[in-house]
Amino acid sequence: MKFYSTNNTDLRVGFKEAVFNSMPQDKGLYMPVSIPILDDKFINNLDQYTLPEIAFHVAQNLLGDDIPADDLKAIIHDAINFYAPIEKLEDNVYVLELFHGPSLAFKDFGARFMSRIMGYFLEEGEKQLDVLVATSGDTGGAVALGFLGVPNTRVTILYPKGKVSQIQELQLTTNGQNIRAVEVDGTFDDCQALVKQAFTDEDLNKKFRLTSANSINIARLIPQTFYYFNGYAQLLKAGINKVVFAVPSGNFGNIGAGLLAWKMGLPVEQFIAATNANDTVPEFLKTGVYQPKPSVATLSNAMDVGNPSNWVRIADMFKDDANGLKDLVTGFRYDDDETLEAVKAVSDQYNYVVCPHTAIAWKALKAYQQNHSAPDTAGVFLSTAHPCKFPDVFIKEIADKVDTPPQVADLSKKQKQAVSLGKDFEGFKGYLLNNV
């Protein structure tokens, strides 16, 4: 499979180059030259396949012969070694739990797959790979665990000071070895801007072999399609073949992967982009004007993105059908008060606890269903993180319902290790050059 840049459709690179370069020099993002459509027999019989089998079939169709079949199977079985179950909460309301990986967030799908892809492509004697990643919360922990101990790699994680939860911060600052953390006095958008600028800086590219672990990397996007196909497979087992997905959305990689799955033939009736107060995309879907804005801090911190990187991929997928995009994707936004109301409502109605990001997706799904009655269509909202990662959000009555996994309890015994920097690029560049 060949990939082009969203800023240069004539460009052609292989998968290995797209993974390691992460972002083209023209500052676009890589997309597959052609998006394969999976055959109806596979789609209609998804319920007969396991998650790793589904993941292999989807990945092989996207990557072609870039990775031999046996090697790709081994990578997937190693990376996707946890479940993503759908739970029914009421008629036509289901939750797709994506937090059963090691970092307790949906980012484990992308981070673990990508780290193993990079490890596979790295050849003995090659220059050390420096992975740069900006996080608004969950990406950092998933990338840290995904790359921890991977030979010949070093990961630098940038996160906004005071804008991630305590558990999220511990997950990305307590690893040591080949993982280092940088606490930036700014927002996630500032962190993301530093990473993007580093990729186009001549001095840094001469000195280091840079790549990204953010969702701008195509190796993060591909594995996120797996759980949409697998979610649909679980619905088929329950006799349901129509689905609406409500997706908590920040940098728009998650819903971007869902739209890629749809392009590949997954029969999704509607996508719901659920955001917090950072509502750049919902506003665009209403007004037709795309206007990035500075991000604001919210309780659903992993979605605090004012200028979503992956929107260019979505726009590219629908460049010849803008109206089709607006028909397929509906946007909703909720503030912190509404988020807390949703957390309580889910707890009261289902005796089920959701993180603030997931609560927003549930609220958006319910709002959509009020105006679109479809008894034969399952509404599925994506649960992107384990609620234990956000203890300060819950009142005691709800917090008492949360089971804390052992790995979280162990985090509190570890020591934070992070370097503090401002949001200016020269300071970050100096840090990289002086800490070889």
C-alpha positions as CSV (number, residue, x, y, z in Angstrom):
1,M,0.0,0.0,0.0
2,K,1.2,3.5,-0.8
3,F,0.4,6.6,1.1
4,Y,0.1,10.3,0.1
5,S,0.0,13.6,2.0
6,T,-3.2,15.4,2.5
7,N,-1.3,18.4,1.2
8,N,0.2,16.6,-1.8
9,T,-1.9,13.9,-3.4
10,D,0.9,13.2,-5.9
11,L,3.3,12.0,-3.1
12,R,3.8,8.3,-2.8
13,V,5.6,6.6,0.1
14,G,5.5,3.1,1.6
15,F,4.1,2.2,5.0
16,K,7.5,2.0,6.6
17,E,8.4,5.5,5.5
18,A,4.9,6.8,6.5
19,V,5.3,5.3,10.0
20,F,8.8,6.6,10.7
21,N,8.4,10.0,9.1
22,S,5.0,10.4,10.8
23,M,4.3,13.7,9.2
24,P,5.3,14.8,5.7
25,Q,7.5,17.8,5.4
26,D,4.6,19.7,3.8
27,K,2.8,19.4,7.2
28,G,0.0,17.3,5.8
29,L,-0.9,13.8,7.2
30,Y,-0.5,10.5,5.4
31,M,-3.5,8.7,3.9
32,P,-3.7,5.5,1.9
33,V,-3.8,6.1,-1.8
34,S,-6.8,3.8,-2.1
35,I,-9.1,2.7,0.7
36,P,-10.0,-1.0,0.1
37,I,-13.6,-2.0,0.4
38,L,-14.0,-5.3,2.3
39,D,-16.2,-7.9,0.7
40,D,-19.8,-8.4,1.9
41,K,-19.1,-12.0,2.9
42,F,-16.6,-10.8,5.5
43,I,-18.7,-8.0,6.8
44,N,-21.9,-10.0,7.0
45,N,-20.1,-12.8,8.9
46,L,-18.0,-10.7,11.3
47,D,-19.6,-12.5,14.2
48,Q,-17.7,-15.6,13.3
49,Y,-14.3,-14.0,13.8
50,T,-12.3,-13.2,16.9
51,L,-10.9,-9.7,17.5
52,P,-7.4,-10.7,16.4
53,E,-8.8,-12.3,13.2
54,I,-10.8,-9.2,12.4
55,A,-7.8,-7.0,13.1
56,F,-5.5,-9.1,10.8
57,H,-8.0,-9.1,7.9
58,V,-8.6,-5.3,8.1
59,A,-4.8,-4.5,8.5
60,Q,-3.8,-6.8,5.7
61,N,-6.3,-5.2,3.3
62,L,-4.9,-1.7,4.2
63,L,-1.2,-2.7,4.1
64,G,-1.1,-5.1,1.3
65,D,2.3,-6.9,1.2
66,D,4.2,-4.2,3.2
67,I,4.3,-6.8,6.1
68,P,4.2,-10.6,5.4
69,A,1.0,-12.3,6.6
70,D,2.7,-14.4,9.3
71,D,4.6,-11.4,10.7
72,L,1.5,-9.2,10.7
73,K,-0.5,-11.9,12.6
74,A,2.3,-12.1,15.2
75,I,2.3,-8.4,15.7
76,I,-1.5,-8.2,16.1
77,H,-1.6,-11.2,18.5
78,D,1.1,-9.5,20.6
79,A,-0.4,-6.0,20.5
80,I,-4.1,-6.7,20.7
81,N,-4.1,-9.2,23.6
82,F,-7.1,-7.8,25.5
83,Y,-10.8,-7.6,25.0
84,A,-13.2,-4.8,23.9
85,P,-16.6,-6.0,25.0
86,I,-20.0,-4.4,24.3
87,E,-22.3,-4.2,27.3
88,K,-26.1,-3.7,26.9
89,L,-27.4,-1.0,29.3
90,E,-31.0,-0.8,27.9
91,D,-32.8,-1.5,24.7
92,N,-30.8,0.1,21.8
93,V,-28.2,1.6,24.2
94,Y,-24.9,-0.2,24.4
95,V,-21.4,0.7,25.6
96,L,-18.2,-0.4,23.9
97,E,-15.6,-0.8,26.6
98,L,-12.2,0.2,25.2
99,F,-10.3,0.4,28.5
100,H,-9.3,-3.2,29.1
101,G,-5.7,-2.7,27.9
102,P,-2.6,-2.1,30.2
103,S,-3.0,1.7,30.4
104,L,-6.8,1.5,30.8
105,A,-7.6,3.6,27.8
106,F,-8.6,3.1,24.2
107,K,-5.2,4.5,23.2
108,D,-3.7,1.1,23.9
109,F,-5.0,-0.2,20.6
110,G,-3.0,2.4,18.6
111,A,0.1,2.7,20.9
112,R,0.7,-1.1,21.2
113,F,0.2,-1.8,17.5
114,M,2.4,1.2,16.5
115,S,5.3,0.4,18.9
116,R,5.4,-3.2,17.6
117,I,5.3,-2.0,14.0
118,M,8.2,0.3,14.6
119,G,10.1,-2.4,16.5
120,Y,9.5,-4.7,13.5
121,F,10.8,-2.2,10.9
122,L,13.8,-1.1,13.0
123,E,16.9,-2.8,11.7
124,E,20.0,-3.7,13.7
125,G,22.6,-0.9,13.6
126,E,20.1,1.8,12.6
127,K,20.1,5.2,14.2
128,Q,18.1,5.4,17.5
129,L,14.4,6.3,16.9
130,D,13.3,9.4,18.9
131,V,9.5,9.3,19.4
132,L,7.8,12.6,20.2
133,V,4.3,12.6,21.6
134,A,1.9,15.3,22.9
135,T,-0.8,14.1,25.3
136,S,-3.9,15.7,26.7
137,G,-4.2,12.8,29.1
138,D,-4.4,9.1,28.0
139,T,-2.1,9.0,25.0
140,G,1.0,9.5,27.1
141,G,0.3,6.6,29.4
142,A,-0.5,4.3,26.5
143,V,2.5,5.3,24.5
144,A,4.8,5.0,27.6
145,L,3.7,1.4,28.3
146,G,3.6,0.5,24.6
147,F,7.3,1.6,24.0
148,L,8.7,0.8,27.5
149,G,11.9,-1.2,27.0
150,V,11.6,-1.4,23.2
151,P,15.2,-1.5,22.0
152,N,16.8,1.4,20.1
153,T,13.9,3.8,20.8
154,R,13.5,6.8,23.1
155,V,10.2,8.4,23.8
156,T,9.6,12.0,24.9
157,I,6.1,12.8,26.1
158,L,4.9,16.4,26.4
159,Y,1.9,17.1,28.6
160,P,0.2,20.3,29.8
161,K,1.0,21.3,33.3
162,G,-1.9,20.9,35.7
163,K,-4.3,19.7,33.0
164,V,-4.1,15.9,33.3
165,S,-5.4,13.8,36.2
166,Q,-3.0,12.5,38.9
167,I,-3.2,9.0,37.7
168,Q,-2.7,10.0,34.1
169,E,0.4,12.0,35.1
170,L,1.8,9.1,37.1
171,Q,1.3,6.8,34.2
172,L,3.5,8.9,31.9
173,T,6.1,10.2,34.4
174,T,7.1,7.1,36.4
175,N,8.5,4.8,33.8
176,G,12.1,5.7,33.5
177,Q,14.2,3.6,31.1
178,N,13.7,4.9,27.6
179,I,10.6,7.0,28.5
180,R,11.0,10.7,29.6
181,A,8.3,13.3,30.3
182,V,8.2,17.0,29.7
183,E,5.7,19.1,31.7
184,V,4.8,22.1,29.5
185,D,3.4,25.3,31.0
186,G,0.6,25.6,28.4
187,T,-2.2,23.7,26.8
188,F,-2.4,20.4,24.8
189,D,-2.5,22.5,21.7
190,D,0.8,24.1,22.7
191,C,2.3,20.6,23.3
192,Q,1.0,19.5,19.9
193,A,2.5,22.6,18.2
194,L,5.9,21.9,19.7
195,V,5.9,18.3,18.4
196,K,4.8,19.4,14.9
197,Q,7.4,22.1,14.7
198,A,10.1,19.7,15.8
199,F,9.4,17.5,12.8
200,T,10.0,20.3,10.3
201,D,13.1,21.8,12.1
202,E,16.2,21.2,10.1
203,D,18.6,21.1,13.0
204,L,16.6,18.5,14.9
205,N,16.1,16.3,11.9
206,K,19.9,16.4,11.2
207,K,20.6,15.3,14.8
208,F,17.8,12.9,15.5
209,R,15.6,10.3,13.7
210,L,12.3,11.8,14.7
211,T,8.8,10.2,14.6
212,S,5.5,10.7,16.3
213,A,3.3,8.5,18.4
214,N,0.4,10.9,18.3
215,S,-2.7,10.0,16.2
216,I,-1.1,12.0,13.3
217,N,0.9,8.8,12.8
218,I,-0.9,6.5,10.4
219,A,0.1,3.5,12.5
220,R,-2.1,4.8,15.3
221,L,-5.1,5.3,13.1
222,I,-5.2,1.8,11.4
223,P,-5.6,-0.3,14.6
224,Q,-8.4,2.0,15.9
225,T,-10.6,0.7,13.0
226,F,-10.3,-2.8,14.6
227,Y,-12.7,-2.1,17.5
228,Y,-15.4,-0.7,15.3
229,F,-15.5,-3.9,13.2
230,N,-15.3,-5.9,16.4
231,G,-18.1,-3.9,18.0
232,Y,-20.3,-4.6,15.0
233,A,-19.4,-8.3,15.2
234,Q,-20.7,-8.4,18.7
235,L,-24.0,-6.8,17.7
236,L,-24.4,-9.3,14.9
237,K,-24.2,-12.1,17.5
238,A,-27.1,-10.4,19.2
239,G,-29.1,-10.3,16.0
240,I,-28.5,-6.6,15.3
241,N,-27.2,-5.3,12.0
242,K,-27.8,-1.5,12.2
243,V,-25.6,0.7,14.4
244,V,-25.0,4.3,15.4
245,F,-21.7,5.1,17.1
246,A,-21.3,8.0,19.5
247,V,-17.6,8.9,19.9
248,P,-15.9,11.1,22.5
249,S,-13.9,13.4,20.3
250,G,-10.8,15.5,21.0
251,N,-8.1,15.3,18.4
252,F,-10.6,13.3,16.1
253,G,-8.4,10.3,15.6
254,N,-11.0,8.0,17.2
255,I,-13.9,9.0,15.0
256,G,-11.5,9.4,12.1
257,A,-10.8,5.7,12.4
258,G,-14.5,4.9,12.6
259,L,-15.0,6.9,9.3
260,L,-12.1,4.9,7.7
261,A,-13.9,1.7,8.8
262,W,-17.1,3.0,7.2
263,K,-15.2,3.8,4.0
264,M,-14.0,0.2,4.1
265,G,-17.5,-1.1,4.1
266,L,-18.6,-1.2,7.7
267,P,-22.4,-0.4,7.6
268,V,-22.7,2.4,10.1
269,E,-26.0,4.5,10.0
270,Q,-24.6,7.5,11.8
271,F,-21.5,8.8,13.7
272,I,-22.0,11.2,16.6
273,A,-19.0,13.5,17.4
274,A,-19.4,14.3,21.1
275,T,-17.2,17.0,22.4
276,N,-16.8,19.1,25.5
277,A,-16.6,22.9,25.4
278,N,-13.8,22.6,22.8
279,D,-16.5,22.4,20.0
280,T,-14.6,23.4,16.8
281,V,-16.1,20.5,14.9
282,P,-19.7,20.6,16.1
283,E,-19.7,24.3,15.2
284,F,-18.4,23.5,11.7
285,L,-21.1,20.8,11.2
286,K,-23.7,23.4,12.1
287,T,-22.3,26.5,10.3
288,G,-20.1,25.1,7.6
289,V,-17.2,27.3,9.0
290,Y,-14.2,25.6,10.4
291,Q,-12.6,27.9,12.9
292,P,-9.9,26.5,15.3
293,K,-9.8,28.2,18.6
294,P,-7.6,28.0,21.7
295,S,-8.4,25.0,23.9
296,V,-10.0,25.4,27.2
297,A,-9.6,23.1,30.2
298,T,-12.5,20.8,31.2
299,L,-13.2,17.7,33.3
300,S,-12.9,15.6,30.2
301,N,-9.3,16.7,29.7
302,A,-8.3,14.2,27.0
303,M,-10.7,16.0,24.7
304,D,-9.3,19.5,25.4
305,V,-8.3,20.2,21.8
306,G,-9.2,23.4,20.0
307,N,-7.5,22.5,16.7
308,P,-7.9,18.8,16.0
309,S,-5.1,17.4,14.0
310,N,-7.0,14.5,12.4
311,W,-9.8,16.7,11.0
312,V,-7.7,17.1,7.9
313,R,-7.9,13.4,7.3
314,I,-11.6,13.4,7.7
315,A,-11.9,16.3,5.4
316,D,-9.7,14.5,2.9
317,M,-11.9,11.4,3.0
318,F,-14.9,13.5,2.1
319,K,-13.2,16.1,-0.1
320,D,-15.6,15.3,-3.0
321,D,-18.7,14.9,-0.8
322,A,-18.9,17.7,1.9
323,N,-22.6,17.2,2.2
324,G,-22.2,13.5,2.7
325,L,-19.9,14.2,5.6
326,K,-22.5,16.4,7.3
327,D,-25.2,13.8,6.7
328,L,-23.1,11.0,8.2
329,V,-21.6,12.9,11.2
330,T,-23.6,14.8,13.8
331,G,-22.0,17.0,16.4
332,F,-22.9,17.6,20.1
333,R,-21.1,19.6,22.7
334,Y,-21.5,19.6,26.5
335,D,-20.0,21.7,29.3
336,D,-18.7,20.4,32.6
337,D,-22.0,20.8,34.5
338,E,-23.7,18.7,31.8
339,T,-20.9,16.2,32.0
340,L,-21.4,15.7,35.7
341,E,-25.1,15.4,35.2
342,A,-24.5,12.7,32.7
343,V,-22.1,10.8,35.0
344,K,-24.8,10.8,37.7
345,A,-27.6,9.8,35.3
346,V,-25.6,6.8,34.0
347,S,-24.9,5.8,37.6
348,D,-28.5,6.2,38.7
349,Q,-30.1,4.5,35.6
350,Y,-27.7,1.6,35.0
351,N,-25.6,1.3,38.2
352,Y,-22.7,1.8,35.8
353,V,-19.9,4.3,36.2
354,V,-18.4,6.2,33.2
355,C,-15.4,8.5,32.9
356,P,-16.3,12.1,31.9
357,H,-15.4,11.6,28.3
358,T,-17.6,8.5,28.1
359,A,-20.4,10.4,29.8
360,I,-20.4,13.0,27.1
361,A,-20.7,10.3,24.4
362,W,-23.7,8.7,26.3
363,K,-25.4,12.1,26.6
364,A,-24.9,12.8,22.9
365,L,-26.3,9.4,21.9
366,K,-29.4,9.9,24.0
367,A,-30.0,13.3,22.6
368,Y,-29.6,11.9,19.0
369,Q,-32.0,9.1,19.7
370,Q,-34.7,11.4,21.0
371,N,-34.9,12.9,17.5
372,H,-34.2,9.8,15.5
373,S,-36.3,6.9,16.6
374,A,-35.1,3.7,15.1
375,P,-36.1,0.6,17.2
376,D,-34.0,-1.8,15.0
377,T,-30.8,0.3,15.4
378,A,-28.3,-0.1,18.2
379,G,-26.9,3.0,19.7
380,V,-23.3,2.4,20.8
381,F,-21.3,4.9,22.8
382,L,-17.6,4.4,23.1
383,S,-16.1,4.2,26.6
384,T,-12.6,5.5,26.1
385,A,-11.0,5.3,29.6
386,H,-11.5,3.4,32.9
387,P,-13.3,5.7,35.4
388,C,-10.7,5.0,38.1
389,K,-8.4,7.5,36.2
390,F,-10.6,10.4,37.2
391,P,-11.3,10.0,40.9
392,D,-11.7,13.8,41.5
393,V,-14.7,13.9,39.2
394,F,-17.0,11.6,41.2
395,I,-19.0,12.2,44.3
396,K,-18.4,9.6,47.0
397,E,-21.6,7.6,46.2
398,I,-20.3,7.0,42.6
399,A,-16.6,6.7,43.5
400,D,-17.5,3.8,45.8
401,K,-18.7,1.8,42.8
402,V,-15.4,2.1,40.9
403,D,-13.1,-0.9,41.1
404,T,-9.5,0.2,41.0
405,P,-7.2,-2.2,39.0
406,P,-4.0,-3.3,40.7
407,Q,-1.7,-1.5,38.3
408,V,-3.3,1.8,39.4
409,A,-2.8,1.2,43.1
410,D,0.9,0.4,42.4
411,L,1.4,3.8,40.6
412,S,1.0,5.8,43.9
413,K,4.2,4.1,45.1
414,K,6.3,5.5,42.3
415,Q,8.1,8.8,42.0
416,K,7.2,11.4,39.3
417,Q,10.1,12.2,36.9
418,A,9.5,15.2,34.6
419,V,11.3,18.2,33.2
420,S,9.4,21.5,33.3
421,L,9.5,23.7,30.2
422,G,7.6,26.7,28.8
423,K,5.7,26.6,25.5
424,D,8.3,28.3,23.4
425,F,9.9,26.1,20.7
426,E,13.4,27.3,21.3
427,G,13.3,26.1,24.8
428,F,12.0,22.6,23.7
429,K,14.6,22.5,20.9
430,G,17.3,23.3,23.4
431,Y,16.2,20.6,25.7
432,L,16.3,18.0,22.9
433,L,19.7,19.0,21.7
434,N,21.2,19.2,25.2
435,N,19.9,15.9,26.4
436,V,21.2,13.4,23.9
